[in-house]
């Protein structure tokens, strides 16, 4: 697919070097995005801060590991690449 510059309203095709450079930029961006996708997935999966604090309180009172288990599940469901 040919890409173009828009210079003063005129469409000018990229040179071969510009095409190669743009392809490399897009590949690097896609790689970076994929590598950080787990962060966005985890954000929605973690319990709210209020819920986490409540879990921690009750874990300390009852000697349970509810909070650690919840966090470990999110981390295992959405691992770092």
DSSP file (Angstrom, degrees, kcal/mol; ACC not computed):
  #  RESIDUE AA STRUCTURE BP1 BP2  ACC     N-H-->O    O-->H-N    N-H-->O    O-->H-N    TCO  KAPPA ALPHA  PHI   PSI    X-CA   Y-CA   Z-CA
    1    1 A X              0   0    0      0, 0.0     2,-0.3     0, 0.0     0, 0.0   0.000 360.0 360.0 360.0 124.8    0.0    0.0    0.0
    2    2 A X        -     0   0    0     11,-0.0     2,-0.3     1,-0.0    11,-0.0  -0.595 360.0-153.0 -79.2 136.1    1.5    3.3   -1.0
    3    3 A X        -     0   0    0     -2,-0.3    11,-2.6    12,-0.1     2,-0.3  -0.746   9.6-152.9-106.4 158.1    1.5    6.0    1.6
    4    4 A X  E     -A   13   0A   0     -2,-0.3     2,-0.3     9,-0.3     9,-0.2  -0.944  12.6-137.2-133.1 150.9    1.4    9.7    0.8
    5    5 A X  E     -A   12   0A   0      7,-3.4     7,-2.4    -2,-0.3     2,-0.7  -0.750  19.0-140.7 -92.4 150.8    2.5   13.0    2.3
    6    6 A X  E     +A   11   0A   0     -2,-0.3     2,-0.6     5,-0.2     5,-0.2  -0.897  28.3 174.3-114.1  99.5    0.0   15.9    2.1
    7    7 A X  E >  S-A   10   0A   0      3,-2.5     3,-1.9    -2,-0.7    -2,-0.0  -0.924  71.5 -24.8-113.2 113.7    2.1   18.9    1.4
    8    8 A X  T 3  S-     0   0    0     -2,-0.6    -1,-0.2     1,-0.3     3,-0.1   0.867 126.4 -51.8  52.3  40.7    0.2   22.1    0.7
    9    9 A X  T 3  S+     0   0    0      1,-0.2     2,-0.5    -3,-0.1    -1,-0.3   0.480 114.1 120.4  79.9   1.5   -2.8   20.1   -0.4
   10   10 A X  E <   -A    7   0A   0     -3,-1.9    -3,-2.5     2,-0.0     2,-0.6  -0.862  62.0-132.2-105.2 133.8   -0.7   18.0   -2.8
   11   11 A X  E     -A    6   0A   0     -2,-0.5     2,-0.5    -5,-0.2    -5,-0.2  -0.733  27.6-178.9 -85.3 117.7   -0.4   14.2   -2.5
   12   12 A X  E     -A    5   0A   0     -7,-2.4    -7,-3.4    -2,-0.6    -2,-0.0  -0.978  24.8-124.6-122.3 124.7    3.2   13.1   -2.7
   13   13 A X  E     -A    4   0A   0     -2,-0.5    -9,-0.3    -9,-0.2     2,-0.0  -0.307  28.8-107.0 -67.2 146.0    4.0    9.4   -2.5
   14   14 A X        -     0   0    0    -11,-2.6    -1,-0.1     1,-0.1     2,-0.1  -0.354  33.4-117.7 -64.7 150.7    6.5    8.2    0.1
   15   15 A X     >  -     0   0    0      1,-0.1     4,-2.5    -2,-0.0     5,-0.2  -0.382  31.9-100.9 -78.7 170.0    9.9    7.1   -1.2
   16   16 A X  H  > S+     0   0    0      1,-0.2     4,-2.3     2,-0.2     5,-0.2   0.891 125.5  50.8 -60.9 -39.2   11.1    3.5   -0.7
   17   17 A X  H  > S+     0   0    0      2,-0.2     4,-2.5     1,-0.2    -1,-0.2   0.901 109.9  49.2 -65.6 -40.5   13.2    4.6    2.3
   18   18 A X  H  > S+     0   0    0      2,-0.2     4,-2.5     1,-0.2    -2,-0.2   0.891 110.6  51.0 -65.6 -39.3   10.2    6.4    3.9
   19   19 A X  H  X S+     0   0    0     -4,-2.5     4,-2.5     2,-0.2    -2,-0.2   0.930 111.6  47.6 -61.4 -45.7    8.0    3.4    3.3
   20   20 A X  H  X S+     0   0    0     -4,-2.3     4,-2.1     1,-0.2    -2,-0.2   0.914 112.7  48.5 -62.7 -44.1   10.6    1.2    5.0
   21   21 A X  H  X S+     0   0    0     -4,-2.5     4,-2.2     2,-0.2    -1,-0.2   0.909 112.2  48.6 -63.1 -43.0   11.0    3.6    7.9
   22   22 A X  H  X S+     0   0    0     -4,-2.5     4,-2.6     2,-0.2    -2,-0.2   0.897 109.5  52.7 -65.9 -40.2    7.2    3.8    8.4
   23   23 A X  H  X S+     0   0    0     -4,-2.5     4,-2.3     1,-0.2    -1,-0.2   0.918 110.3  48.3 -59.8 -42.9    6.9    0.0    8.3
   24   24 A X  H  X S+     0   0    0     -4,-2.1     4,-2.4     2,-0.2    -2,-0.2   0.900 111.3  50.1 -64.5 -41.2    9.5   -0.3   11.0
   25   25 A X  H  X S+     0   0    0     -4,-2.2     4,-2.4     2,-0.2    -2,-0.2   0.923 111.9  47.4 -62.5 -44.8    7.8    2.4   13.2
   26   26 A X  H  X S+     0   0    0     -4,-2.6     4,-2.4     2,-0.2    -2,-0.2   0.887 112.1  49.6 -66.0 -39.1    4.4    0.6   12.8
   27   27 A X  H  X S+     0   0    0     -4,-2.3     4,-2.3     2,-0.2    -1,-0.2   0.918 111.5  49.0 -65.3 -43.2    5.9   -2.8   13.7
   28   28 A X  H  X S+     0   0    0     -4,-2.4     4,-2.4     2,-0.2    -2,-0.2   0.899 112.2  49.0 -63.2 -40.9    7.7   -1.3   16.8
   29   29 A X  H  X S+     0   0    0     -4,-2.4     4,-2.7     2,-0.2    -2,-0.2   0.927 111.1  49.0 -64.4 -45.2    4.4    0.4   17.9
   30   30 A X  H  X S+     0   0    0     -4,-2.4     4,-2.4     1,-0.2    -2,-0.2   0.893 112.0  49.2 -62.4 -40.1    2.4   -2.9   17.5
   31   31 A X  H  X S+     0   0    0     -4,-2.3     4,-2.2     2,-0.2    -1,-0.2   0.919 112.5  47.3 -64.6 -44.4    5.0   -4.8   19.4
   32   32 A X  H  X S+     0   0    0     -4,-2.4     4,-1.4     2,-0.2    -2,-0.2   0.902 112.5  49.8 -63.9 -41.9    5.0   -2.2   22.2
   33   33 A X  H  X S+     0   0    0     -4,-2.7     4,-0.7     1,-0.2     3,-0.3   0.923 111.7  47.7 -64.2 -44.9    1.2   -2.2   22.3
   34   34 A X  H >< S+     0   0    0     -4,-2.4     3,-0.7     1,-0.2     4,-0.4   0.883 109.7  53.8 -63.9 -38.0    1.0   -6.0   22.5
   35   35 A X  H 3< S+     0   0    0     -4,-2.2    46,-0.5     1,-0.2     3,-0.2   0.792 115.2  39.3 -68.4 -27.4    3.7   -6.1   25.2
   36   36 A X  H >X S+     0   0    0     -4,-1.4     3,-1.1    -3,-0.3     4,-0.9   0.408  86.8  96.6-102.4   2.4    1.7   -3.7   27.4
   37   37 A X  H <X S+     0   0    0     -4,-0.7     4,-2.0    -3,-0.7     3,-0.3   0.842  74.5  65.7 -60.8 -33.2   -1.8   -5.0   26.7
   38   38 A X  H 3> S+     0   0    0     -4,-0.4     4,-2.5    -3,-0.2    -1,-0.3   0.838  95.0  59.6 -59.3 -31.5   -1.7   -7.1   29.8
   39   39 A X  H <> S+     0   0    0     -3,-1.1     4,-2.0     1,-0.2    -1,-0.2   0.926 106.6  45.1 -62.5 -44.6   -1.7   -3.9   31.9
   40   40 A X  H  X S+     0   0    0     -4,-0.9     4,-1.1    -3,-0.3    -1,-0.2   0.878 113.2  50.8 -68.1 -37.2   -5.0   -2.7   30.4
   41   41 A X  H  X S+     0   0    0     -4,-2.0     4,-0.9     1,-0.2    -2,-0.2   0.905 110.5  49.2 -66.0 -41.2   -6.5   -6.2   30.9
   42   42 A X  H >X S+     0   0    0     -4,-2.5     4,-2.2     1,-0.2     3,-0.6   0.882 100.6  65.1 -66.1 -38.2   -5.4   -6.3   34.5
   43   43 A X  H 3< S+     0   0    0     -4,-2.0    -1,-0.2     1,-0.3    -2,-0.2   0.897 106.7  41.4 -53.3 -44.6   -6.8   -2.9   35.3
   44   44 A X  H 3< S+     0   0    0     -4,-1.1    -1,-0.3    -3,-0.2    -2,-0.2   0.716 114.7  52.5 -76.5 -20.2  -10.4   -4.0   34.7
   45   45 A X  H << S+     0   0    0     -4,-0.9    -2,-0.2    -3,-0.6    -1,-0.2   0.752  86.1  93.8 -89.9 -25.8   -9.9   -7.3   36.4
   46   46 A X  S  < S-     0   0    0     -4,-2.2     3,-0.1     1,-0.1    25,-0.1  -0.388  82.9-110.9 -66.6 143.5   -8.5   -6.1   39.8
   47   47 A X        -     0   0    0      1,-0.1    -1,-0.1     2,-0.1    -2,-0.1  -0.326  46.9 -87.3 -63.9 158.5  -11.0   -5.5   42.6
   48   48 A X     >  -     0   0    0      1,-0.1     4,-2.6     4,-0.0     5,-0.2  -0.192  37.5-107.8 -63.2 162.5  -11.5   -1.9   43.5
   49   49 A X  H  > S+     0   0    0      1,-0.2     4,-2.8     2,-0.2     5,-0.2   0.898 121.7  53.6 -58.7 -41.4   -9.2   -0.4   46.1
   50   50 A X  H  > S+     0   0    0      1,-0.2     4,-2.2     2,-0.2    -1,-0.2   0.918 110.1  46.8 -60.9 -43.4  -12.0   -0.4   48.6
   51   51 A X  H  > S+     0   0    0      2,-0.2     4,-2.6     1,-0.2    -2,-0.2   0.901 112.1  50.8 -65.0 -40.2  -12.6   -4.1   48.0
   52   52 A X  H  X S+     0   0    0     -4,-2.6     4,-2.6     2,-0.2    -2,-0.2   0.915 110.3  48.7 -65.1 -42.2   -8.9   -4.8   48.3
   53   53 A X  H  X S+     0   0    0     -4,-2.8     4,-2.3     2,-0.2    -1,-0.2   0.901 111.5  50.1 -64.1 -39.4   -8.6   -3.0   51.6
   54   54 A X  H  X S+     0   0    0     -4,-2.2     4,-2.5    -5,-0.2     5,-0.2   0.919 110.5  50.1 -64.2 -42.7  -11.7   -4.8   53.0
   55   55 A X  H  X S+     0   0    0     -4,-2.6     4,-2.5     1,-0.2    12,-0.3   0.921 110.6  49.9 -59.5 -44.3  -10.2   -8.1   51.9
   56   56 A X  H  X S+     0   0    0     -4,-2.6     4,-2.1     2,-0.2    -2,-0.2   0.901 110.5  50.0 -63.6 -40.8   -6.9   -7.3   53.6
   57   57 A X  H  X S+     0   0    0     -4,-2.3     4,-2.0     1,-0.2    -2,-0.2   0.962 114.1  43.4 -61.1 -51.5   -8.7   -6.3   56.8
   58   58 A X  H  X S+     0   0    0     -4,-2.5     4,-2.9     1,-0.2     6,-0.4   0.826 110.3  56.6 -68.5 -29.9  -10.7   -9.5   56.9
   59   59 A X  H  X>S+     0   0    0     -4,-2.5     4,-1.9    -5,-0.2     5,-0.8   0.915 109.2  46.7 -63.0 -41.5   -7.7  -11.6   56.0
   60   60 A X  H  <5S+     0   0    0     -4,-2.1    -2,-0.2     2,-0.2    -1,-0.2   0.862 116.5  44.4 -69.7 -34.0   -5.8  -10.1   59.0
   61   61 A X  H  <5S+     0   0    0     -4,-2.0    -2,-0.2    -5,-0.2    -1,-0.2   0.917 125.7  30.7 -73.2 -44.0   -8.8  -10.8   61.3
   62   62 A X  H  <5S-     0   0    0     -4,-2.9    -2,-0.2    -5,-0.2    -3,-0.2   0.524 101.9-121.3 -96.8  -7.4   -9.6  -14.3   60.0
   63   63 A X  T  <5 +     0   0    0     -4,-1.9    -3,-0.2    -5,-0.2    -4,-0.2   0.812  67.2 136.4  70.2  28.8   -6.1  -15.4   59.1
   64   64 A X      < -     0   0    0     -5,-0.8    -1,-0.2    -6,-0.4     3,-0.1  -0.416  57.3-136.9-101.0 179.0   -7.2  -16.0   55.5
   65   65 A X     >  +     0   0    0     -2,-0.1     4,-2.6     1,-0.1     5,-0.2  -0.124  54.7 131.5-127.8  35.8   -5.5  -15.2   52.1
   66   66 A X  H  > S+     0   0    0    -11,-0.2     4,-2.3     1,-0.2     5,-0.2   0.906  75.8  46.4 -57.0 -46.6   -8.5  -13.9   50.2
   67   67 A X  H  > S+     0   0    0    -12,-0.3     4,-2.5     2,-0.2     5,-0.2   0.945 113.4  47.6 -64.9 -48.7   -6.7  -10.7   48.9
   68   68 A X  H  > S+     0   0    0      1,-0.2     4,-2.5     2,-0.2    -1,-0.2   0.892 113.0  50.1 -59.6 -39.8   -3.5  -12.6   47.9
   69   69 A X  H  X S+     0   0    0     -4,-2.6     4,-2.1     2,-0.2    -1,-0.2   0.905 110.4  49.2 -65.5 -42.1   -5.6  -15.2   46.1
   70   70 A X  H  X S+     0   0    0     -4,-2.3     4,-1.8    -5,-0.2    -2,-0.2   0.920 114.5  44.5 -64.0 -44.3   -7.6  -12.5   44.2
   71   71 A X  H  X S+     0   0    0     -4,-2.5     4,-2.4     1,-0.2    -2,-0.2   0.907 112.2  52.1 -67.9 -41.6   -4.5  -10.7   43.1
   72   72 A X  H  X S+     0   0    0     -4,-2.5     4,-2.2    -5,-0.2    -1,-0.2   0.871 107.4  53.6 -62.4 -36.9   -2.7  -13.9   42.1
   73   73 A X  H  X S+     0   0    0     -4,-2.1     4,-2.6     2,-0.2    -1,-0.2   0.927 109.1  47.3 -64.4 -44.6   -5.7  -14.9   40.0
   74   74 A X  H  X S+     0   0    0     -4,-1.8     4,-2.0     1,-0.2    -2,-0.2   0.929 113.1  49.4 -62.4 -43.8   -5.7  -11.7   38.1
   75   75 A X  H  < S+     0   0    0     -4,-2.4    -1,-0.2     1,-0.2    -2,-0.2   0.861 113.8  45.2 -65.4 -34.6   -1.9  -12.0   37.5
   76   76 A X  H >< S+     0   0    0     -4,-2.2     3,-0.5    -5,-0.2    -1,-0.2   0.844 112.4  51.3 -76.9 -32.7   -2.2  -15.6   36.3
   77   77 A X  H 3< S+     0   0    0     -4,-2.6     2,-0.3     1,-0.3    -2,-0.2   0.835 124.8  27.8 -70.0 -31.9   -5.2  -14.7   34.1
   78   78 A X  T 3< S-     0   0    0     -4,-2.0    -1,-0.3    -5,-0.2    -2,-0.1  -0.643  87.6-175.3-129.6  73.9   -3.3  -11.8   32.5
   79   79 A X    <   -     0   0    0     -3,-0.5     2,-0.2    -2,-0.3    -3,-0.1  -0.244  32.7-100.3 -71.8 157.2    0.5  -12.7   32.7
   80   80 A X              0   0    0      1,-0.1    -1,-0.1    -5,-0.1   -44,-0.1  -0.509 360.0 360.0 -68.4 142.9    3.3  -10.4   31.7
   81   81 A X              0   0    0    -46,-0.5    -1,-0.1    -2,-0.2   -45,-0.1   0.514 360.0 360.0 -69.4 360.0    4.6  -11.3   28.2
